[in-house]
Amino acid sequence: VGCKPNDVDVSISVFTQLALEENGRVDVQWAWLDDTPLPRQQV
């Protein structure tokens, strides 16, 4: 099947949490997280 432009490619284990694998491609809504934590600085 493959990805089209603007598709989000996920692993099978993630996909099967959203839909049945045989669906092949599903519509989902997603958004970037606000206030993404920054990595801790090493001292």
N, CA, C and O atoms as CSV, one atom per row, in Angstrom:
chain,resi,resn,atom,element,x,y,z
A,1,VAL,N,N,0.844,-1.195,0.000
A,1,VAL,CA,C,0.000,0.000,0.000
A,1,VAL,C,C,0.874,1.238,0.000
A,1,VAL,O,O,0.767,2.055,-0.915
A,2,GLY,N,N,1.734,1.407,0.992
A,2,GLY,CA,C,2.629,2.559,1.032
A,2,GLY,C,C,1.947,3.822,1.508
A,2,GLY,O,O,0.723,3.883,1.629
A,3,CYS,N,N,2.757,4.824,1.775
A,3,CYS,CA,C,2.250,6.107,2.273
A,3,CYS,C,C,2.094,7.102,1.133
A,3,CYS,O,O,2.875,7.119,0.182
A,4,LYS,N,N,1.077,7.917,1.254
A,4,LYS,CA,C,0.863,9.026,0.333
A,4,LYS,C,C,1.377,10.291,1.009
A,4,LYS,O,O,1.623,10.280,2.215
A,5,PRO,N,N,1.547,11.397,0.252
A,5,PRO,CA,C,1.946,12.655,0.882
A,5,PRO,C,C,0.975,13.012,2.014
A,5,PRO,O,O,-0.237,12.855,1.869
A,6,ASN,N,N,1.505,13.484,3.120
A,6,ASN,CA,C,0.755,13.886,4.320
A,6,ASN,C,C,0.218,12.717,5.127
A,6,ASN,O,O,-0.510,12.937,6.096
A,7,ASP,N,N,0.550,11.479,4.765
A,7,ASP,CA,C,0.203,10.324,5.596
A,7,ASP,C,C,1.167,10.247,6.774
A,7,ASP,O,O,2.286,10.756,6.704
A,8,VAL,N,N,0.736,9.619,7.837
A,8,VAL,CA,C,1.600,9.347,8.983
A,8,VAL,C,C,1.836,7.839,8.999
A,8,VAL,O,O,0.894,7.058,9.131
A,9,ASP,N,N,3.101,7.437,8.864
A,9,ASP,CA,C,3.452,6.020,8.843
A,9,ASP,C,C,3.695,5.559,10.276
A,9,ASP,O,O,4.480,6.173,10.999
A,10,VAL,N,N,3.036,4.497,10.684
A,10,VAL,CA,C,3.210,3.956,12.038
A,10,VAL,C,C,3.492,2.459,11.947
A,10,VAL,O,O,3.220,1.821,10.929
A,11,SER,N,N,4.033,1.921,13.014
A,11,SER,CA,C,4.292,0.484,13.071
A,11,SER,C,C,2.968,-0.277,13.148
A,11,SER,O,O,1.930,0.290,13.486
A,12,ILE,N,N,3.026,-1.569,12.828
A,12,ILE,CA,C,1.830,-2.413,12.907
A,12,ILE,C,C,1.266,-2.409,14.326
A,12,ILE,O,O,0.049,-2.370,14.506
A,13,SER,N,N,2.143,-2.450,15.341
A,13,SER,CA,C,1.646,-2.483,16.724
A,13,SER,C,C,0.884,-1.209,17.084
A,13,SER,O,O,-0.092,-1.270,17.832
A,14,VAL,N,N,1.304,-0.072,16.573
A,14,VAL,CA,C,0.571,1.179,16.807
A,14,VAL,C,C,-0.717,1.182,15.985
A,14,VAL,O,O,-1.781,1.542,16.489
A,15,PHE,N,N,-0.615,0.780,14.717
A,15,PHE,CA,C,-1.789,0.782,13.838
A,15,PHE,C,C,-2.920,-0.053,14.410
A,15,PHE,O,O,-4.075,0.371,14.391
A,16,THR,N,N,-2.598,-1.238,14.920
A,16,THR,CA,C,-3.645,-2.131,15.415
A,16,THR,C,C,-4.299,-1.619,16.696
A,16,THR,O,O,-5.322,-2.155,17.122
A,17,GLN,N,N,-3.726,-0.594,17.311
A,17,GLN,CA,C,-4.403,0.058,18.434
A,17,GLN,C,C,-5.455,1.043,17.927
A,17,GLN,O,O,-6.352,1.441,18.671
A,18,LEU,N,N,-5.339,1.434,16.654
A,18,LEU,CA,C,-6.267,2.394,16.058
A,18,LEU,C,C,-7.346,1.731,15.208
A,18,LEU,O,O,-8.492,2.179,15.184
A,19,ALA,N,N,-6.969,0.656,14.509
A,19,ALA,CA,C,-7.895,0.034,13.555
A,19,ALA,C,C,-7.441,-1.384,13.256
A,19,ALA,O,O,-6.363,-1.808,13.673
A,20,LEU,N,N,-8.276,-2.107,12.528
A,20,LEU,CA,C,-7.907,-3.443,12.073
A,20,LEU,C,C,-6.876,-3.326,10.952
A,20,LEU,O,O,-6.987,-2.461,10.084
A,21,GLU,N,N,-5.883,-4.196,10.979
A,21,GLU,CA,C,-4.806,-4.144,9.986
A,21,GLU,C,C,-5.340,-4.237,8.558
A,21,GLU,O,O,-4.809,-3.589,7.656
A,22,GLU,N,N,-6.386,-5.040,8.345
A,22,GLU,CA,C,-6.915,-5.192,6.991
A,22,GLU,C,C,-7.561,-3.918,6.444
A,22,GLU,O,O,-7.841,-3.843,5.247
A,23,ASN,N,N,-7.804,-2.911,7.298
A,23,ASN,CA,C,-8.328,-1.631,6.811
A,23,ASN,C,C,-7.304,-0.920,5.934
A,23,ASN,O,O,-7.672,-0.156,5.042
A,24,GLY,N,N,-6.034,-1.166,6.181
A,24,GLY,CA,C,-4.975,-0.622,5.334
A,24,GLY,C,C,-4.672,0.842,5.556
A,24,GLY,O,O,-3.525,1.190,5.832
A,25,ARG,N,N,-5.643,1.694,5.446
A,25,ARG,CA,C,-5.437,3.134,5.637
A,25,ARG,C,C,-6.677,3.669,6.336
A,25,ARG,O,O,-7.799,3.359,5.934
A,26,VAL,N,N,-6.488,4.467,7.376
A,26,VAL,CA,C,-7.620,5.025,8.111
A,26,VAL,C,C,-7.413,6.521,8.311
A,26,VAL,O,O,-6.282,7.005,8.336
A,27,ASP,N,N,-8.504,7.235,8.453
A,27,ASP,CA,C,-8.447,8.666,8.753
A,27,ASP,C,C,-8.365,8.849,10.258
A,27,ASP,O,O,-9.139,8.249,11.004
A,28,VAL,N,N,-7.442,9.667,10.702
A,28,VAL,CA,C,-7.303,10.000,12.117
A,28,VAL,C,C,-7.062,11.491,12.245
A,28,VAL,O,O,-6.654,12.149,11.288
A,29,GLN,N,N,-7.314,12.013,13.418
A,29,GLN,CA,C,-6.974,13.399,13.721
A,29,GLN,C,C,-5.840,13.384,14.720
A,29,GLN,O,O,-5.848,12.595,15.664
A,30,TRP,N,N,-4.858,14.256,14.517
A,30,TRP,CA,C,-3.732,14.328,15.431
A,30,TRP,C,C,-3.253,15.772,15.483
A,30,TRP,O,O,-3.588,16.584,14.620
A,31,ALA,N,N,-2.476,16.075,16.494
A,31,ALA,CA,C,-1.930,17.426,16.648
A,31,ALA,C,C,-0.601,17.337,17.379
A,31,ALA,O,O,-0.355,16.397,18.134
A,32,TRP,N,N,0.246,18.318,17.148
A,32,TRP,CA,C,1.498,18.411,17.890
A,32,TRP,C,C,1.185,18.696,19.351
A,32,TRP,O,O,0.216,19.392,19.654
A,33,LEU,N,N,1.988,18.168,20.248
A,33,LEU,CA,C,1.814,18.438,21.671
A,33,LEU,C,C,2.258,19.854,21.990
A,33,LEU,O,O,3.254,20.333,21.448
A,34,ASP,N,N,1.526,20.522,22.864
A,34,ASP,CA,C,1.952,21.829,23.355
A,34,ASP,C,C,2.944,21.624,24.487
A,34,ASP,O,O,2.894,20.614,25.189
A,35,ASP,N,N,3.832,22.571,24.662
A,35,ASP,CA,C,4.794,22.544,25.766
A,35,ASP,C,C,5.553,21.220,25.836
A,35,ASP,O,O,5.620,20.584,26.887
A,36,THR,N,N,6.111,20.824,24.717
A,36,THR,CA,C,6.905,19.604,24.686
A,36,THR,C,C,8.086,19.756,25.635
A,36,THR,O,O,8.818,20.742,25.550
A,37,PRO,N,N,8.286,18.802,26.532
A,37,PRO,CA,C,9.398,18.926,27.476
A,37,PRO,C,C,10.740,18.888,26.752
A,37,PRO,O,O,10.924,18.136,25.795
A,38,LEU,N,N,11.658,19.698,27.218
A,38,LEU,CA,C,13.005,19.723,26.665
A,38,LEU,C,C,13.846,18.656,27.341
A,38,LEU,O,O,13.602,18.317,28.499
A,39,PRO,N,N,14.838,18.121,26.631
A,39,PRO,CA,C,15.708,17.133,27.277
A,39,PRO,C,C,16.472,17.768,28.434
A,39,PRO,O,O,16.837,18.943,28.389
A,40,ARG,N,N,16.705,16.967,29.470
A,40,ARG,CA,C,17.455,17.486,30.614
A,40,ARG,C,C,18.904,17.717,30.215
A,40,ARG,O,O,19.493,16.920,29.485
A,41,GLN,N,N,19.467,18.805,30.697
A,41,GLN,CA,C,20.875,19.086,30.429
A,41,GLN,C,C,21.732,18.323,31.419
A,41,GLN,O,O,21.418,18.246,32.607
A,42,GLN,N,N,22.805,17.767,30.920
A,42,GLN,CA,C,23.715,17.036,31.794
A,42,GLN,C,C,24.650,18.014,32.479
A,42,GLN,O,O,25.115,18.978,31.870
A,43,VAL,N,N,24.922,17.759,33.753
A,43,VAL,CA,C,25.798,18.636,34.540
A,43,VAL,C,C,27.196,18.094,34.527
A,43,VAL,O,O,28.092,18.682,35.131
